[in-house]
Amino acid sequence: MNSAISVRHLTKDFKIGLRGLKLRAVDDLSLEIPRGQVYGLLGPNGCGKSTTLKIILGLVSGTTGEINILGFPSATAEARRRTGFLPEAPYFHKFLSGRELVRYCAQLSGVPAVKMDDAVDSALELAAMTEASSRRIGTYSKGMLQRIGLAQAIVHDPELVILDEPTAGVDPVGAAAIGRMIRAMRDQGKTVVLCSHLLGQVEQVCDRVAIMDHGRLVLEGRVDEVLAQRDRHLMTIEGLTPEARLAAESTLAAHGARVTSVTHPRRSLEELFRELVTGSRDA
Amino acid sequence: MKPLLLRCGWIARMTFLEAVRQRFFAFLIVLGAAMVLSSVAFRFLDFGHGELKFIADFGFGGMFLFGSILAVVMTAQLFFAEMDNRTALTLLAKPLSRAEFLIGKFFGVWMILGLFVIILSALLGLVLWARAQELSLLAEQSGRVAPDFSISGLSIFALLQWLRLSVVAAIVLAIAAAARTFLFAVILGALTVVAGQLQWIAQDVLLKPTESVVYKSILWLTSRILPNLQQFNIGDALVLDSGTVAMSSIGWVILSGLLYASAYLLLGALVFRRREI
């Protein structure tokens, strides 16, 4: 049993209006999400990925199909005991401190009283929220809210963590920190399912991706496999003079190859930003 | 069983903490307290029924009016705050059943209603006691019998009011579990309170002979589905005519209230189980 999540022929129809017109949000979706990997679920707004996550978590029922989480039917308490969830744009009671929120979620998740303090401390540490944990949530920045949301999702040490847009509205420094936390969770052997519009981040942290459109799965596979252009090659060369370039092109032409473009390597704007803005304002 | 109770307890505690911080709660407490205290100033309007009765009726009225508003609005607000702010998504993704969530919400509201009733009852008791002392002195001087009131009767009345408001909260939760909007839940909840207050009329009509089976069936059904909220309003008898209400009658009212609250909570849990969040 290697799948963390197994989705078979899932379809979800919503009824609209008094006449009960059907809107198909998810259309015959089948997925096998392997254990111990970071899995990206991508797609445009309204493609059905949030609905799929909600069905996986038992918050919405599917019209047809079957879902298992770590071998348990998805709507059962056993499945949810092994799952942590960070919803999109999370909202928490503002009068609580970060530590109180994480403790509350640990209590609801069934963390035993003897392990409570350790569990809360570990989750806060992984989310880099230890220092700010005694502050009220109402005073947190957006990045801190996401991180405390992450802490509440992992406080019961779940095998599977589902993150819906964990970096939405977070600046690149904060997004990079969340990316590091996701990798740390994978290193601990957890399966992470990530739903995001930030394709650059998904590319960096995910092992596999699935792309949905109009409720259907249009692509699924390992990130390096789905992104690789097998008939194109990229060389990075230092000290390329015009003469050397002409010589290289003629040699390649002699072997039937053609240079289609020569550009300077670029850093991404995100990399440049992170390099310049090193200190997180959230810390 | 213990984990279930603990989970309900955590939800109830959080609900109570959220409710007790709301200005709306403080506002209703202040209005209720003002009504109880102002009864002393308006006691000359007692229409010959006695000052203590007037003060008590004023207090009962305040408790009924503002308590009902609190039970309807606060219950719906606390439920829809979880839905609209999507904290319910975070909570229900945990190993917490929807029934536990709803029961926890109910007991959180139950605690806040208890606090409301205790504060207003204590204040009413204080005002009645202070005025009773003054009237006793006057009665002694004029050789008349001093008016009195029952503290234990007031305590039982407070308990019955708490139960009445709990029944209302359970009904509103059941409505909210099915409703899409806060406003709908509040309006329907308020109408249910009014219908519950007038339910005895249906029971009264039922006793009269009628030819129509349909009419009789509708009345019978209405009088069973809706609790008779009027049965909790026995403040006069309990507080001012101590001993005139049989304990068995009070027991029956309590049992009826508990049954209605449980039935509506169960209904709410069943409806909420199917709700898409």
HADDOCK unambig.tbl for C-alpha pairs under 7 A between the chains (distance, minus, plus):
assign (segid A and resid 57 and name CA) (segid B and resid 93 and name CA) 5.92 0.50 0.50
assign (segid A and resid 59 and name CA) (segid B and resid 276 and name CA) 6.32 0.50 0.50
assign (segid A and resid 59 and name CA) (segid B and resid 277 and name CA) 5.81 0.50 0.50
assign (segid A and resid 60 and name CA) (segid B and resid 276 and name CA) 4.90 0.50 0.50
assign (segid A and resid 60 and name CA) (segid B and resid 277 and name CA) 6.31 0.50 0.50
assign (segid A and resid 77 and name CA) (segid B and resid 95 and name CA) 4.68 0.50 0.50
assign (segid A and resid 80 and name CA) (segid B and resid 93 and name CA) 6.41 0.50 0.50
assign (segid A and resid 80 and name CA) (segid B and resid 94 and name CA) 5.53 0.50 0.50
assign (segid A and resid 80 and name CA) (segid B and resid 95 and name CA) 5.17 0.50 0.50
assign (segid A and resid 81 and name CA) (segid B and resid 94 and name CA) 6.47 0.50 0.50
assign (segid A and resid 81 and name CA) (segid B and resid 95 and name CA) 5.28 0.50 0.50
assign (segid A and resid 85 and name CA) (segid B and resid 90 and name CA) 6.75 0.50 0.50
assign (segid A and resid 85 and name CA) (segid B and resid 93 and name CA) 6.59 0.50 0.50
assign (segid A and resid 86 and name CA) (segid B and resid 90 and name CA) 6.89 0.50 0.50
assign (segid A and resid 87 and name CA) (segid B and resid 89 and name CA) 6.99 0.50 0.50
assign (segid A and resid 87 and name CA) (segid B and resid 90 and name CA) 6.58 0.50 0.50
assign (segid A and resid 91 and name CA) (segid B and resid 85 and name CA) 6.13 0.50 0.50
assign (segid A and resid 91 and name CA) (segid B and resid 86 and name CA) 6.76 0.50 0.50
assign (segid A and resid 91 and name CA) (segid B and resid 87 and name CA) 6.03 0.50 0.50
assign (segid A and resid 92 and name CA) (segid B and resid 87 and name CA) 6.30 0.50 0.50
assign (segid A and resid 108 and name CA) (segid B and resid 7 and name CA) 5.68 0.50 0.50
assign (segid A and resid 108 and name CA) (segid B and resid 94 and name CA) 6.88 0.50 0.50
assign (segid A and resid 108 and name CA) (segid B and resid 96 and name CA) 6.79 0.50 0.50
assign (segid A and resid 109 and name CA) (segid B and resid 94 and name CA) 5.74 0.50 0.50
assign (segid A and resid 109 and name CA) (segid B and resid 95 and name CA) 5.78 0.50 0.50
